[in-house]
């Protein structure tokens, strides 16, 4: 049986292939958005689900929040720990599958950012992950999930895009959509300046419609608070670039 993409993709050249996209994001704005929307106060316990290399967790910890990041990638967790040590920030990073987080009612708030949910083997696995997020929260704990808006994605569908990286390599992205399953398949390939491919992975992501996402959250034990369409706090509309749901642990 083939290894799921998420167990192999985040090794080696993943960060290099995504460098241009990540560099174009304003982490400071994203972190302030999380603080505002989750109502975070210094000293509160915060969980970053699928934390990656600590892009949000470390700045939050630097602002006085007690942050724990969880991720399945050993490479990403190691990078997060190294970055926290380098910046002398007290943040905890745990290697864990999002479906089986080792927490029970420990956190005041949690978040899942950058469409880092919805790519597991089945919808039931996705739901297991949401239930795991809920279990980690105290009753009334705040939760925020941020994803690409599937309506916008389909309206502006691009079968292929590419970016030239700083070192001259090209990151090629090819996409196809499975209308039956509601899954967008994106193949990411990194090519050296001479043309040789050094990295190639296909990433399938379920494009949960707003109502489907809300129902999944409710099934996992959340109460929906608000739908937003961007980091400016605007309300969600059909052509919002992002789909952001604020919820709380029921």
C-alpha atoms as a printed R data frame, in Angstrom:
    type eleno elety resid chain resno       x      y       z
1   ATOM     1    CA   UNK     A     1   0.000  0.000   0.000
2   ATOM     2    CA   UNK     A     2   1.390  3.391  -1.003
3   ATOM     3    CA   UNK     A     3   2.486  5.751   1.742
4   ATOM     4    CA   UNK     A     4   0.025  8.675   2.234
5   ATOM     5    CA   UNK     A     5   1.438 11.834   0.696
6   ATOM     6    CA   UNK     A     6   1.479 13.671   4.022
7   ATOM     7    CA   UNK     A     7   3.959 11.161   5.464
8   ATOM     8    CA   UNK     A     8   6.513 11.742   2.733
9   ATOM     9    CA   UNK     A     9   5.910 15.162   1.228
10  ATOM    10    CA   UNK     A    10   7.326 17.254   4.045
11  ATOM    11    CA   UNK     A    11  10.808 15.860   3.726
12  ATOM    12    CA   UNK     A    12  13.756 17.222   1.791
13  ATOM    13    CA   UNK     A    13  12.828 19.939  -0.671
14  ATOM    14    CA   UNK     A    14   9.280 20.711   0.537
15  ATOM    15    CA   UNK     A    15  10.271 24.013   2.154
16  ATOM    16    CA   UNK     A    16  12.315 24.968  -0.882
17  ATOM    17    CA   UNK     A    17   9.373 24.301  -3.222
18  ATOM    18    CA   UNK     A    18   7.050 26.414  -1.062
19  ATOM    19    CA   UNK     A    19   9.550 29.134  -0.173
20  ATOM    20    CA   UNK     A    20   8.165 31.722  -2.565
21  ATOM    21    CA   UNK     A    21   4.586 31.255  -1.361
22  ATOM    22    CA   UNK     A    22   5.521 31.295   2.318
23  ATOM    23    CA   UNK     A    23   7.736 34.352   1.868
24  ATOM    24    CA   UNK     A    24   4.780 36.238   0.405
25  ATOM    25    CA   UNK     A    25   2.642 35.741   3.509
26  ATOM    26    CA   UNK     A    26   2.520 38.288   6.311
27  ATOM    27    CA   UNK     A    27   3.061 36.203   9.442
28  ATOM    28    CA   UNK     A    28   2.661 39.217  11.714
29  ATOM    29    CA   UNK     A    29  -0.793 39.939  10.315
30  ATOM    30    CA   UNK     A    30  -1.780 36.271  10.604
31  ATOM    31    CA   UNK     A    31  -0.625 36.067  14.223
32  ATOM    32    CA   UNK     A    32  -2.466 39.257  15.178
33  ATOM    33    CA   UNK     A    33  -5.584 37.885  13.473
34  ATOM    34    CA   UNK     A    34  -5.355 34.730  15.593
35  ATOM    35    CA   UNK     A    35  -4.938 36.769  18.779
36  ATOM    36    CA   UNK     A    36  -7.909 38.991  17.949
37  ATOM    37    CA   UNK     A    37 -10.276 36.279  16.745
38  ATOM    38    CA   UNK     A    38  -9.476 33.789  19.502
39  ATOM    39    CA   UNK     A    39  -9.463 36.511  22.159
40  ATOM    40    CA   UNK     A    40  -6.066 35.390  23.391
41  ATOM    41    CA   UNK     A    41  -4.548 36.815  26.558
42  ATOM    42    CA   UNK     A    42  -0.923 36.256  27.636
43  ATOM    43    CA   UNK     A    43  -0.506 33.100  29.677
44  ATOM    44    CA   UNK     A    44  -3.342 31.179  28.033
45  ATOM    45    CA   UNK     A    45  -2.716 27.672  26.719
46  ATOM    46    CA   UNK     A    46  -2.870 27.592  22.900
47  ATOM    47    CA   UNK     A    47  -2.646 24.599  20.545
48  ATOM    48    CA   UNK     A    48  -1.361 24.932  16.989
49  ATOM    49    CA   UNK     A    49  -2.710 21.892  15.128
50  ATOM    50    CA   UNK     A    50  -0.429 20.955  12.210
51  ATOM    51    CA   UNK     A    51   2.131 23.528  13.287
52  ATOM    52    CA   UNK     A    52   4.754 22.894  10.612
53  ATOM    53    CA   UNK     A    53   8.022 24.635  11.459
54  ATOM    54    CA   UNK     A    54   6.369 26.913  14.027
55  ATOM    55    CA   UNK     A    55   5.555 29.802  11.690
56  ATOM    56    CA   UNK     A    56   2.704 30.948  13.959
57  ATOM    57    CA   UNK     A    57   3.482 29.117  17.196
58  ATOM    58    CA   UNK     A    58   6.845 30.808  17.795
59  ATOM    59    CA   UNK     A    59   5.623 34.424  17.337
60  ATOM    60    CA   UNK     A    60   2.631 33.661  19.570
61  ATOM    61    CA   UNK     A    61   4.916 32.258  22.265
62  ATOM    62    CA   UNK     A    62   7.121 35.341  21.941
63  ATOM    63    CA   UNK     A    63   4.051 37.423  22.840
64  ATOM    64    CA   UNK     A    64   3.586 35.594  26.107
65  ATOM    65    CA   UNK     A    65   1.206 32.778  25.163
66  ATOM    66    CA   UNK     A    66   1.837 29.203  26.296
67  ATOM    67    CA   UNK     A    67   1.916 27.515  22.908
68  ATOM    68    CA   UNK     A    68   2.063 23.855  21.978
69  ATOM    69    CA   UNK     A    69   2.514 22.860  18.350
70  ATOM    70    CA   UNK     A    70   1.644 19.410  17.035
71  ATOM    71    CA   UNK     A    71   2.649 17.942  13.673
72  ATOM    72    CA   UNK     A    72   3.222 14.529  12.086
73  ATOM    73    CA   UNK     A    73   6.472 15.530  10.346
74  ATOM    74    CA   UNK     A    74   9.671 14.823  12.264
75  ATOM    75    CA   UNK     A    75  11.515 17.296  10.029
76  ATOM    76    CA   UNK     A    76   9.027 20.093  10.687
77  ATOM    77    CA   UNK     A    77   8.979 19.467  14.437
78  ATOM    78    CA   UNK     A    78  12.792 19.440  14.547
79  ATOM    79    CA   UNK     A    79  12.881 22.717  12.596
80  ATOM    80    CA   UNK     A    80  10.325 24.281  14.959
81  ATOM    81    CA   UNK     A    81  12.308 23.242  18.034
82  ATOM    82    CA   UNK     A    82  15.531 24.604  16.535
83  ATOM    83    CA   UNK     A    83  13.858 27.910  15.627
84  ATOM    84    CA   UNK     A    84  12.356 28.277  19.107
85  ATOM    85    CA   UNK     A    85  15.750 27.622  20.716
86  ATOM    86    CA   UNK     A    86  17.461 30.033  18.339
87  ATOM    87    CA   UNK     A    87  14.957 32.781  19.123
88  ATOM    88    CA   UNK     A    88  14.954 31.890  22.834
89  ATOM    89    CA   UNK     A    89  11.205 31.311  22.843
90  ATOM    90    CA   UNK     A    90   9.505 28.907  25.255
91  ATOM    91    CA   UNK     A    91   7.236 26.804  23.023
92  ATOM    92    CA   UNK     A    92   6.505 23.078  23.128
93  ATOM    93    CA   UNK     A    93   6.424 20.961  19.970
94  ATOM    94    CA   UNK     A    94   4.953 17.465  19.882
95  ATOM    95    CA   UNK     A    95   5.179 14.807  17.178
96  ATOM    96    CA   UNK     A    96   1.625 13.517  16.711
97  ATOM    97    CA   UNK     A    97  -0.995 12.491  14.167
98  ATOM    98    CA   UNK     A    98  -3.806 15.070  14.224
99  ATOM    99    CA   UNK     A    99  -6.338 12.257  14.657
100 ATOM   100    CA   UNK     A   100  -4.708 11.109  17.893
101 ATOM   101    CA   UNK     A   101  -3.480 14.200  19.712
102 ATOM   102    CA   UNK     A   102  -2.281 13.288  23.235
103 ATOM   103    CA   UNK     A   103  -4.308 16.014  24.954
104 ATOM   104    CA   UNK     A   104  -7.518 16.078  26.947
105 ATOM   105    CA   UNK     A   105  -9.036 19.410  27.973
106 ATOM   106    CA   UNK     A   106  -5.692 21.188  28.308
107 ATOM   107    CA   UNK     A   107  -6.134 24.218  26.069
108 ATOM   108    CA   UNK     A   108  -8.002 27.514  26.132
109 ATOM   109    CA   UNK     A   109  -7.790 27.883  22.353
110 ATOM   110    CA   UNK     A   110  -6.632 26.049  19.228
111 ATOM   111    CA   UNK     A   111  -6.299 26.798  15.560
112 ATOM   112    CA   UNK     A   112  -5.676 25.092  12.227
113 ATOM   113    CA   UNK     A   113  -4.257 27.418   9.563
114 ATOM   114    CA   UNK     A   114  -3.234 27.374   5.884
115 ATOM   115    CA   UNK     A   115  -5.611 24.621   4.676
116 ATOM   116    CA   UNK     A   116  -3.797 22.052   6.798
117 ATOM   117    CA   UNK     A   117  -6.870 19.859   7.355
118 ATOM   118    CA   UNK     A   118  -8.974 17.914   4.846
119 ATOM   119    CA   UNK     A   119  -6.321 15.738   3.213
120 ATOM   120    CA   UNK     A   120  -6.616 12.500   5.178
121 ATOM   121    CA   UNK     A   121  -7.668  9.193   3.654
122 ATOM   122    CA   UNK     A   122 -11.414  9.650   4.226
123 ATOM   123    CA   UNK     A   123 -14.025 12.096   5.486
124 ATOM   124    CA   UNK     A   124 -14.266  9.983   8.638
125 ATOM   125    CA   UNK     A   125 -10.540 10.502   9.210
126 ATOM   126    CA   UNK     A   126 -11.024 14.238   8.768
127 ATOM   127    CA   UNK     A   127 -13.824 14.095  11.345
128 ATOM   128    CA   UNK     A   128 -11.601 12.111  13.712
129 ATOM   129    CA   UNK     A   129  -9.099 14.957  13.515
130 ATOM   130    CA   UNK     A   130 -11.757 17.550  14.366
131 ATOM   131    CA   UNK     A   131 -12.859 15.430  17.324
132 ATOM   132    CA   UNK     A   132  -9.230 15.264  18.421
133 ATOM   133    CA   UNK     A   133  -9.000 19.075  18.256
134 ATOM   134    CA   UNK     A   134 -12.195 19.357  20.314
135 ATOM   135    CA   UNK     A   135 -10.956 16.854  22.899
136 ATOM   136    CA   UNK     A   136  -7.827 18.940  23.428
137 ATOM   137    CA   UNK     A   137  -9.901 21.996  24.394
138 ATOM   138    CA   UNK     A   138 -11.549 22.908  27.648
139 ATOM   139    CA   UNK     A   139 -15.351 23.432  27.475
140 ATOM   140    CA   UNK     A   140 -15.901 26.848  25.928
141 ATOM   141    CA   UNK     A   141 -12.433 26.800  24.391
142 ATOM   142    CA   UNK     A   142 -12.069 28.801  21.190
143 ATOM   143    CA   UNK     A   143 -11.185 27.238  17.842
144 ATOM   144    CA   UNK     A   144 -10.407 28.735  14.436
145 ATOM   145    CA   UNK     A   145  -9.936 26.896  11.155
146 ATOM   146    CA   UNK     A   146  -8.675 28.720   8.049
147 ATOM   147    CA   UNK     A   147  -8.939 27.248   4.560
148 ATOM   148    CA   UNK     A   148  -9.147 28.211   0.912
149 ATOM   149    CA   UNK     A   149 -12.724 28.990  -0.128
150 ATOM   150    CA   UNK     A   150 -13.780 26.140  -2.460
151 ATOM   151    CA   UNK     A   151 -16.236 28.400  -4.271
152 ATOM   152    CA   UNK     A   152 -13.462 30.872  -5.155
153 ATOM   153    CA   UNK     A   153 -11.090 28.050  -6.105
154 ATOM   154    CA   UNK     A   154 -13.547 26.566  -8.605
155 ATOM   155    CA   UNK     A   155 -14.504 29.957 -10.033
156 ATOM   156    CA   UNK     A   156 -10.836 30.799 -10.625
157 ATOM   157    CA   UNK     A   157  -9.517 27.306 -11.296
158 ATOM   158    CA   UNK     A   158  -5.994 27.217 -12.753
159 ATOM   159    CA   UNK     A   159  -4.875 23.816 -14.097
160 ATOM   160    CA   UNK     A   160  -1.228 24.838 -14.001
161 ATOM   161    CA   UNK     A   161   0.929 27.542 -12.427
162 ATOM   162    CA   UNK     A   162   4.654 27.899 -11.801
163 ATOM   163    CA   UNK     A   163   7.045 30.051  -9.818
164 ATOM   164    CA   UNK     A   164  10.728 30.772 -10.356
165 ATOM   165    CA   UNK     A   165  12.552 30.500  -7.036
166 ATOM   166    CA   UNK     A   166  15.428 32.685  -5.893
167 ATOM   167    CA   UNK     A   167  17.999 30.026  -6.826
168 ATOM   168    CA   UNK     A   168  16.617 29.682 -10.373
169 ATOM   169    CA   UNK     A   169  14.706 26.463  -9.781
170 ATOM   170    CA   UNK     A   170  11.079 26.261 -10.913
171 ATOM   171    CA   UNK     A   171   8.179 25.081  -8.729
172 ATOM   172    CA   UNK     A   172   5.501 23.695 -11.058
173 ATOM   173    CA   UNK     A   173   1.959 23.079  -9.777
174 ATOM   174    CA   UNK     A   174  -0.534 21.072 -11.825
175 ATOM   175    CA   UNK     A   175  -4.138 20.669 -10.643
176 ATOM   176    CA   UNK     A   176  -7.142 18.550 -11.473
177 ATOM   177    CA   UNK     A   177 -10.517 18.380  -9.767
178 ATOM   178    CA   UNK     A   178 -12.482 15.242  -8.944
179 ATOM   179    CA   UNK     A   179 -16.119 16.379  -9.118
180 ATOM   180    CA   UNK     A   180 -17.437 13.106  -7.728
181 ATOM   181    CA   UNK     A   181 -15.373 13.215  -4.544
182 ATOM   182    CA   UNK     A   182 -14.943 16.972  -4.235
183 ATOM   183    CA   UNK     A   183 -11.159 16.637  -4.107
184 ATOM   184    CA   UNK     A   184  -8.592 18.879  -5.752
185 ATOM   185    CA   UNK     A   185  -5.379 17.043  -6.657
186 ATOM   186    CA   UNK     A   186  -2.315 19.251  -6.864
187 ATOM   187    CA   UNK     A   187   0.956 17.843  -8.147
188 ATOM   188    CA   UNK     A   188   3.928 19.878  -6.957
189 ATOM   189    CA   UNK     A   189   7.189 19.426  -8.820
190 ATOM   190    CA   UNK     A   190  10.488 21.170  -8.241
191 ATOM   191    CA   UNK     A   191  12.840 21.429 -11.227
192 ATOM   192    CA   UNK     A   192  16.433 22.593 -11.125
193 ATOM   193    CA   UNK     A   193  17.594 25.362 -13.531
194 ATOM   194    CA   UNK     A   194  18.856 22.625 -15.875
195 ATOM   195    CA   UNK     A   195  15.427 20.968 -15.999
196 ATOM   196    CA   UNK     A   196  15.967 17.942 -13.756
197 ATOM   197    CA   UNK     A   197  13.078 17.165 -11.402
198 ATOM   198    CA   UNK     A   198  14.274 16.788  -7.808
199 ATOM   199    CA   UNK     A   199  10.972 16.724  -5.943
200 ATOM   200    CA   UNK     A   200   7.478 15.636  -6.979
201 ATOM   201    CA   UNK     A   201   4.414 14.908  -4.851
202 ATOM   202    CA   UNK     A   202   0.671 14.896  -5.410
203 ATOM   203    CA   UNK     A   203  -1.434 16.432  -2.674
204 ATOM   204    CA   UNK     A   204  -5.203 15.679  -2.559
205 ATOM   205    CA   UNK     A   205  -7.352 18.085  -0.515
206 ATOM   206    CA   UNK     A   206 -11.119 17.885   0.046
207 ATOM   207    CA   UNK     A   207 -12.778 21.174  -0.746
208 ATOM   208    CA   UNK     A   208 -15.375 21.250   2.009
209 ATOM   209    CA   UNK     A   209 -18.155 23.680   1.176
210 ATOM   210    CA   UNK     A   210 -19.014 26.141   3.992
211 ATOM   211    CA   UNK     A   211 -22.090 24.183   5.105
212 ATOM   212    CA   UNK     A   212 -20.189 20.878   4.990
213 ATOM   213    CA   UNK     A   213 -17.388 22.301   7.127
214 ATOM   214    CA   UNK     A   214 -19.858 23.698   9.660
215 ATOM   215    CA   UNK     A   215 -21.701 20.391   9.915
216 ATOM   216    CA   UNK     A   216 -18.415 18.520  10.393
217 ATOM   217    CA   UNK     A   217 -17.408 20.902  13.188
218 ATOM   218    CA   UNK     A   218 -20.780 20.518  14.877
219 ATOM   219    CA   UNK     A   219 -20.532 16.726  14.608
220 ATOM   220    CA   UNK     A   220 -17.147 16.950  16.334
221 ATOM   221    CA   UNK     A   221 -18.599 18.872  19.289
222 ATOM   222    CA   UNK     A   222 -18.161 22.506  18.291
223 ATOM   223    CA   UNK     A   223 -20.638 25.370  18.195
224 ATOM   224    CA   UNK     A   224 -20.272 27.691  15.202
225 ATOM   225    CA   UNK     A   225 -19.643 31.319  16.146
226 ATOM   226    CA   UNK     A   226 -18.903 33.088  12.860
227 ATOM   227    CA   UNK     A   227 -17.792 32.660   9.247
228 ATOM   228    CA   UNK     A   228 -15.172 35.073   7.955
229 ATOM   229    CA   UNK     A   229 -13.732 35.641   4.506
230 ATOM   230    CA   UNK     A   230 -10.306 37.110   5.156
231 ATOM   231    CA   UNK     A   231  -7.681 38.271   7.637
232 ATOM   232    CA   UNK     A   232  -9.313 41.699   7.663
233 ATOM   233    CA   UNK     A   233 -12.227 40.180   9.565
234 ATOM   234    CA   UNK     A   234 -14.644 40.633   6.677
235 ATOM   235    CA   UNK     A   235 -17.729 38.449   6.594
236 ATOM   236    CA   UNK     A   236 -17.706 35.425   4.339
237 ATOM   237    CA   UNK     A   237 -19.230 35.902   0.858
238 ATOM   238    CA   UNK     A   238 -19.226 33.749  -2.273
239 ATOM   239    CA   UNK     A   239 -16.072 35.310  -3.699
240 ATOM   240    CA   UNK     A   240 -14.044 35.497  -0.482
241 ATOM   241    CA   UNK     A   241 -10.549 34.134  -1.026
242 ATOM   242    CA   UNK     A   242 -10.572 32.329   2.326
243 ATOM   243    CA   UNK     A   243 -13.072 30.351   4.370
244 ATOM   244    CA   UNK     A   244 -12.490 30.940   8.080
245 ATOM   245    CA   UNK     A   245 -14.737 29.466  10.736
246 ATOM   246    CA   UNK     A   246 -14.682 30.535  14.372
247 ATOM   247    CA   UNK     A   247 -16.148 27.986  16.749
248 ATOM   248    CA   UNK     A   248 -16.107 27.055  20.395
249 ATOM   249    CA   UNK     A   249 -16.005 23.775  22.251
250 ATOM   250    CA   UNK     A   250 -19.587 22.926  23.222
